[in-house]
Amino acid sequence: MCSLPSPVVDYLGKFIAERSSPAYLRVDKQGRLQEWGGSLSAYGLQDLRAGAPIRGQIDFLVGLLPGADTPLYCPCVEMGFGLFTDIHVFPRDGGIGCYCWMSVPMQSNVASCNNGSTI
């Protein structure tokens, strides 16, 4: 892992938080939701219930959990309604953590990069 100076880490954290609607979830080994936070409504997640199974609450995680003993990265997962997200699943505190942030489909990303603006 590379070592970055704290101002760079701080900048990247702010950049992600401001532009990509980050959200996190923590699920126990039995697949029950334990904790959550961030911009969940951006992903269509609402009325979550602690201690309840993820099936029916967070269907995009069904099949990925439980059993994430090693980190898993799923880029540009289509969530429906034109939304794409990067999903990170990783072991955490006797359970599984999941971190999501908005991503842009490659065609849109290329188009936005070619909008004629210069640095």
C-alpha positions as CSV (number, residue, x, y, z in Angstrom):
1,M,0.0,0.0,0.0
2,C,1.4,3.4,-0.9
3,S,1.9,6.0,1.7
4,L,0.2,9.3,1.0
5,P,0.6,12.6,2.9
6,S,-2.4,13.4,5.1
7,P,-3.4,16.5,3.0
8,V,-3.8,14.2,0.0
9,V,-5.8,11.7,2.0
10,D,-8.0,14.5,3.4
11,Y,-8.6,15.9,-0.1
12,L,-9.5,12.5,-1.5
13,G,-11.9,11.9,1.4
14,K,-13.6,15.2,0.9
15,F,-13.7,14.7,-2.9
16,I,-15.4,11.3,-2.6
17,A,-17.9,12.5,0.1
18,E,-18.9,15.6,-1.9
19,R,-19.2,14.1,-5.4
20,S,-20.1,10.5,-5.2
21,S,-22.8,9.9,-2.5
22,P,-20.9,7.4,-0.4
23,A,-22.8,5.0,1.8
24,Y,-21.9,2.1,4.0
25,L,-23.5,-1.0,5.4
26,R,-22.4,-3.6,7.9
27,V,-23.9,-7.0,7.8
28,D,-23.3,-9.9,10.2
29,K,-22.1,-13.4,9.2
30,Q,-25.7,-14.6,9.1
31,G,-26.6,-11.9,6.5
32,R,-28.5,-9.6,8.9
33,L,-28.1,-5.8,8.6
34,Q,-26.4,-4.3,11.6
35,E,-25.4,-0.8,10.8
36,W,-25.6,1.8,8.0
37,G,-25.0,5.4,7.1
38,G,-24.2,7.9,4.4
39,S,-26.3,8.7,1.3
40,L,-28.5,5.6,1.3
41,S,-31.4,7.3,-0.4
42,A,-29.2,7.9,-3.5
43,Y,-29.2,4.1,-3.9
44,G,-33.0,3.7,-3.3
45,L,-32.4,2.3,0.2
46,Q,-34.9,3.4,2.8
47,D,-36.7,2.0,5.8
48,L,-33.8,-0.3,6.7
49,R,-34.3,-2.6,9.7
50,A,-31.5,-3.5,12.0
51,G,-31.2,-7.2,12.7
52,A,-33.3,-8.1,9.7
53,P,-32.0,-10.1,6.7
54,I,-30.6,-8.2,3.8
55,R,-32.9,-10.0,1.3
56,G,-35.8,-7.7,0.6
57,Q,-33.9,-4.7,2.0
58,I,-30.6,-4.6,0.0
59,D,-31.2,-7.0,-2.8
60,F,-28.0,-6.0,-4.7
61,L,-26.0,-7.6,-1.9
62,V,-27.8,-10.9,-2.0
63,G,-25.4,-13.5,-3.4
64,L,-22.3,-11.5,-2.4
65,L,-22.9,-12.0,1.3
66,P,-22.2,-13.6,3.7
67,G,-18.9,-15.2,3.3
68,A,-16.7,-12.3,2.3
69,D,-13.5,-13.4,3.9
70,T,-11.4,-11.5,1.4
71,P,-12.2,-8.0,-0.1
72,L,-14.4,-7.9,-3.2
73,Y,-14.6,-5.0,-5.6
74,C,-17.4,-4.7,-8.1
75,P,-17.1,-1.6,-10.4
76,C,-19.9,0.1,-12.3
77,V,-22.8,-2.1,-11.0
78,E,-26.0,-0.9,-12.5
79,M,-28.5,-0.3,-9.8
80,G,-31.4,0.6,-12.1
81,F,-32.8,4.0,-13.0
82,G,-29.5,5.0,-14.7
83,L,-27.5,4.7,-11.5
84,F,-24.1,3.0,-11.5
85,T,-22.2,2.4,-8.3
86,D,-18.9,0.9,-7.3
87,I,-19.4,-1.7,-4.5
88,H,-16.6,-2.7,-2.1
89,V,-17.3,-5.7,0.2
90,F,-14.7,-6.5,2.9
91,P,-14.4,-8.4,6.2
92,R,-15.1,-6.1,9.2
93,D,-15.6,-6.6,13.0
94,G,-16.8,-10.2,12.8
95,G,-19.1,-9.4,9.9
96,I,-19.0,-7.8,6.5
97,G,-18.6,-4.2,5.5
98,C,-19.9,-2.8,2.3
99,Y,-19.0,0.6,0.9
100,C,-20.7,2.1,-2.2
101,W,-20.1,5.2,-4.2
102,M,-21.5,6.5,-7.4
103,S,-19.6,5.7,-10.5
104,V,-20.1,7.0,-14.1
105,P,-20.6,4.6,-17.0
106,M,-17.5,4.7,-19.3
107,Q,-19.4,6.3,-22.2
108,S,-20.7,9.2,-20.0
109,N,-17.3,9.5,-18.4
110,V,-15.5,9.8,-21.8
111,A,-18.2,12.3,-23.0
112,S,-17.7,14.5,-19.9
113,C,-13.9,14.4,-20.3
114,N,-14.3,15.6,-23.9
115,N,-16.6,18.5,-23.2
116,G,-14.0,21.0,-24.5
117,S,-12.9,22.3,-21.1
118,T,-9.2,22.7,-20.4
119,I,-7.1,23.1,-17.3
